Amino acid sequence: MYNVDLRDSLNLPNVVDVEVPGAGEGPAATAIMAESVSFFIGDVEFTDQRIIVLQDNIMRGFPSDGVTGYSLFGNYAVEIDYDHMIIRLHENSDQLVDSSWAWIPLTFRNNKQIPWIEAVISIKGEARTAVSLYIDLASSDALELLIRERMKFALPERLEDCYLGTGLSGDIYGKKGRIASLILGSVDLEDVVTAFAPAHARSKQEGADGIIGSDALRRFNVIFDYKKLRLYMKPNSYFSEPFQE
């Protein structure tokens, strides 16, 4: 959680001080951590959860109080219905998918709880390049490609300098432009607004070529099936919307 205004009301037991590294140019954020905590979503109780609460105001002004991830969702088939803006948790995906759904493999690297996919990009509409991306639904961008000394791709000709956001280690500045296509399995997204960020500031994930964010995945209804290591995808009512800068 990063809303420090809620810190005292949580009454967390047996907290310890920790540092939480993240995106940005600065040092890791300071936080407190408690293990074996229960919380509720509606009437459903989730037990034995780890909760981390930031101790500074770096994320003040964000529209939510915090984030959750694999430690909760990893036990379920997680359906995100963007058409109706609903998240559903299922024991498995067997009764959810039919031939109208496509899927691509999910992987996890170095025992981290972050899902990765393999995708293909075309910067100018010519050569296609395979890239390794991890999924960050907290990113409002469709695609973020990481700039480093050795890259698989060349930068587009037209890029604008811009502020890309704030991470747990501070602000991130980079560039924005468009690429010809982002290919996910058999689906081709065209003329995709893409952020280009310095790798050392944006990502702590070794081997990543980039990050796929919410403006790409919201164009599908998706099911993260962590047990089968599959990401199921079905184009939804947002699929044909042009990408906006």
N, C-alpha and C positions, 0 to 999 in steps of 0.2 A: 504494500500500500504506500502511496506517496502523498496522501492528504494528511499533513502533520496536525491539522486541527482535530483529527479523530484519535490521535495517539493516546491521550490520557484516558479517553473513554473506553478503550479496548480492554484495559486491565489484564494484559498478557502476563502469564506466569513464567518465571525462570528465564528472563530474557538475557541474551548475550549481545555484546557489541560486535558488529561485523562491518566490512566494507563491501560495497556492491559496485563492481566496475561495469561500465556500459559505454554507449556511444558518446562522443564528445572529445574535446581537446584537453580537458582538465583531469584532475585526480578522481579516483573512485568516490562514489557517494558514501556517506556514513549512514548506518542503519542499526536497528535492533532486530533480533530474530528470536522467535519462540517456536518450539517444536510441540507436536501432539496437541494442536489446537482444533477445536470444532467450530464450524460456522454453518449457517443455513442459507440456502437459496430457496425461497418460498417455504414450503413445509418439509423440504428434504434436508437432512443433516449430513454433512461431510465431516468425518472424524479423522483424527491423526494427521492433520495438515500442518505444514510449515508456513508461518506467516512472517514476512519481513516488512518492517515499517521504516521508511526513510526518516532521518533526523534533521534534514535541512529542507529548504524551500525551493529547491531547484526545479521541481515540477509544479510549482504553484501556478494556478491558472488553467491547468488541463481540465477538460470537461468531465473526467471520471476520477474516482478516488483511488484507483489502482488497477492492477492487471492480474489475471490468473492464467494458468497454462497447463503443462503436461501433468503435473502432479495431481491435478483434478481430472482433466480430460482424458488422460492416458488410459483410464480404465473403461472407456466407453467408445462406441461409435458416435462421433459428434457431428450432428447434422446442423448446418447453418443455412437456414432458409432466408436468403436475402429478399426474396419477393415479399415475404410477410414479416421480415425482421424478427425471426424467432430462432433460438438455439434449442435443439432437443438432444437429450442424451439417451442413447439406446444401448442395451446390453450387447447387441451385435447388429451387423448391417444386412443380415440374410434376407429379411423381409422388406428391406427398404429400396433395393436397387433392382432394376430390370435392364433390358437391352437399350433403353434410352439414356442410360448413364455410361459415360466413358470413365476410365480410371488411369492414373499414372502411379508409379511406385513412390512410396515414402521411404526415406532412410534416416537413420540417426548416426551421428559421427562422434567418436571419442566419448561415448557414454553420456553425451549431452542430451537434454530433453527438448531439442529443437528439431522440427521436421525439415528435411531437405527434399528437393526435387531436382531432376535433370530437365532442362529446357533447351530451346534453340532460339537464337536471336539473329536478326539480320539488321545491320545498322543502316545500310543504304539501299536495301532491296536486292542486293546481289549475293555475295557469299554468305552462307549460313554458318553459324558458330555454335557449338554445343557449350552450354554453361551450367555450372552448379550453383543453385540458388537455395537459400533457406527462407522459410516463410515467417513473416513478421506482420501479423494482422494489425498491430498498433501503428504501422506505417501507413499513412494516407496515400502514398504514391503507389502507382501501378508497379513500377520497377525501379530499383536503384542498382546501378552498376558501379563497381568499386574501381577507383583509379589507383594504380600502383605502377611501379617501375616496369614490370613485365605483365602485360595483359593479353588476353586472347583476341581482343577486338580493338579497332581504331575508334577514336571519338568522332562523333558527327561534326560537320563543319560549323553549324550554327548552334552555339551554346550561350546561355546567359548566366552570369554569376548570380548566385542567390543564397539566401538563408534557407537551409533544408530542415531545420528543426532543432530540438533540444533533447539530449539523452541524459543518462544518469551521470555522465562525466562532463556535461556542458553543452554548449552550442555547436552546431555542425554547419559549415558553409561549403558550398560546392557549386555545381552548375546544373542547368536543366536544358533539355532539348527534346527531340523526338527521334525514335528509331523506326525503321520500316515495319518490323514485325517482331512479335514475341510468340513463339509456338510452344503450346503446352499439349503434349501428346499429339492428337490429330487436329487440334483447334488452333487457328491462326488469328491472333489479335493484331490489327494493323494500325500504323501511325500512332505508336504508343508514346505518350509523354513519359520521359525517363529522367530520373535524377542521376547525376554522376558525382559521387562523393569520394574524398580521399579515404583510402582503405583504413589507414591508421586511426582516423577519427570516427568513422562510421561503424566499423565492425571488429569484433574480437574473435570472429570465427575463422579459424585457419582454413585455407583452401576455398573460400567462398569467392565466386565471381560477382555475386550480387545478392539482392534481397527482392523477393516478390511480396508485394503489399496488398492492401485492401482494395485499391482501385482496379486491380486486375481480377482478384478473386470474387469481388462482389458482383461480377458479371455472370457468375454461375451460382446455382445452388450446389453446395458441396457437402460431402461427408468425409470426415477424417476417420478412417478405420485404422486405429493404431495397432490392433491385434493382427490384422492382415497386412499391415504396412501398405495401405492403399489410400489414395486420395481420389474419391469419386467426384465427378463433375458433370453438371448438366446446365447448358446455357439457359439463362432466365430472361426476364423482361428488360434487364439492363444491358444485355449482351451487345446490342448494336449501337449503344450510345457512344458518340465520339469522345475521345479522351480530351479533357479540358486542362489547359495550363493554369 
